[in-house]
Amino acid sequence: ALILHSAKERSKQTAAIVAAGLSVSTLLEKENAGPLAQPAALLAELAALAKFQRILIAGHLPSLTLLASYLLCGHAGVSLGFDNGGCLFLEWEELAGPAILKWYLTAEQLTLLGR
């Protein structure tokens, strides 16, 4: 498993917290995980990391919303309405195929789970 994060401090902190909780030792800082990253750039990063079966991105809005839209619908024009601090699980088996939305949890739901 791998956790991608941006250079922003909050992204690094989130990645470290999740890595400790899930016992993931591989963290990787990528510019294309930042808030203004375009889906194509982040997809190229993901393609280069295809050896990892599971990748978590501790990223930012709006770039993660655009990426999820692209993976689910084939373009970045779908408004998904994600909030800050949420967590989304997409299953994506082929680089060229669509992803499947498995679940989405808001920050409030994640807080309740952590209690």
C-alpha positions as a printed Julia matrix, in Angstrom:
115×3 Matrix{Float64}:
   0.0    0.0     0.0
   1.06   3.58   -0.62
  -0.09   6.96    0.66
   0.37   9.94   -1.64
   0.31  13.44   -0.17
   1.02  16.97   -1.27
   3.73  19.27    0.06
   1.18  21.11    2.19
   1.56  20.54    5.93
  -2.03  19.36    6.57
  -1.73  16.78    3.8
   1.52  15.46    5.29
  -0.06  15.29    8.76
  -3.11  13.42    7.46
  -0.9   10.98    5.57
   1.17  10.31    8.7
  -1.92   9.75   10.87
  -3.48   7.36    8.37
  -0.17   5.56    7.8
   0.2    4.93   11.52
  -3.4    3.74   11.84
  -3.18   1.4     8.87
   0.46   0.32    9.35
   1.47   1.7     5.94
   5.17   2.48    5.67
   5.34   3.96    2.17
   4.48   7.66    1.96
   5.25   9.69   -1.13
   5.05  13.45   -1.6
   3.78  14.45   -5.05
   3.15  17.91   -6.45
   0.21  16.5    -8.4
  -1.62  15.75   -5.14
  -1.99  19.47   -4.47
  -5.2   21.51   -4.51
  -4.91  22.75   -8.1
  -3.69  19.52   -9.7
  -5.45  18.46  -12.87
  -6.88  14.92  -13.1
  -4.62  13.98  -16.02
  -1.49  14.83  -14.05
  -2.56  12.82  -11.02
  -3.65   9.92  -13.25
  -0.18   9.88  -14.79
   1.28   9.66  -11.29
  -1.07   6.78  -10.45
  -0.19   4.94  -13.67
   3.5    5.17  -12.79
   2.7    3.63   -9.38
   0.6    0.76  -10.74
   2.71  -1.8    -8.84
   0.86  -0.73   -5.67
  -2.5   -2.44   -5.33
  -3.82   0.18   -2.9
  -3.13   3.89   -3.01
  -4.57   6.43   -0.62
  -4.32  10.09   -1.58
  -4.22  12.6     1.28
  -5.0   15.48   -1.03
  -7.1   18.55   -1.42
 -10.25  19.97   -2.9
 -10.95  20.73   -5.67
  -8.35  18.42   -7.25
  -9.62  15.23   -5.6
 -13.21  16.03   -6.58
 -12.08  16.49  -10.18
 -10.12  13.23  -10.08
 -13.06  11.29   -8.61
 -15.38  12.76  -11.23
 -12.97  11.74  -13.98
 -12.55   8.21  -12.62
 -16.28   7.68  -12.09
 -17.67   9.41  -15.19
 -14.83   9.76  -17.69
 -14.66  13.55  -17.39
 -14.09  16.12  -14.66
 -17.36  17.99  -15.16
 -19.56  16.2   -12.62
 -20.21  18.08   -9.37
 -19.76  15.58   -6.54
 -20.11  17.92   -3.56
 -17.37  16.53   -1.34
 -16.56  18.4     1.87
 -13.21  19.09    3.5
 -12.03  16.29    5.75
 -14.06  13.57    4.06
 -12.84  10.19    2.9
 -13.77   8.46   -0.33
 -13.1    4.87   -1.4
 -13.02   4.15   -5.12
 -12.26   0.75   -6.59
 -10.46   1.06   -9.89
  -9.25  -2.12  -11.52
  -8.08  -0.93  -14.92
  -6.3    2.28  -15.8
  -8.6    2.83  -18.75
 -11.84   1.71  -17.12
 -14.29   3.47  -14.83
 -14.0    3.4   -11.05
 -16.69   2.17   -8.68
 -17.72   4.31   -5.71
 -17.6    1.99   -2.69
 -18.23   4.58    0.03
 -17.88   8.2     1.12
 -17.67   9.39    4.73
 -17.94  13.0     5.87
 -15.58  14.48    8.45
 -18.36  14.21   11.02
 -18.87  10.51   10.31
 -15.12   9.9    10.55
 -15.07  11.67   13.92
 -17.84   9.38   15.2
 -15.93   6.32   13.99
 -12.85   7.49   15.86
 -14.61   7.6    19.22
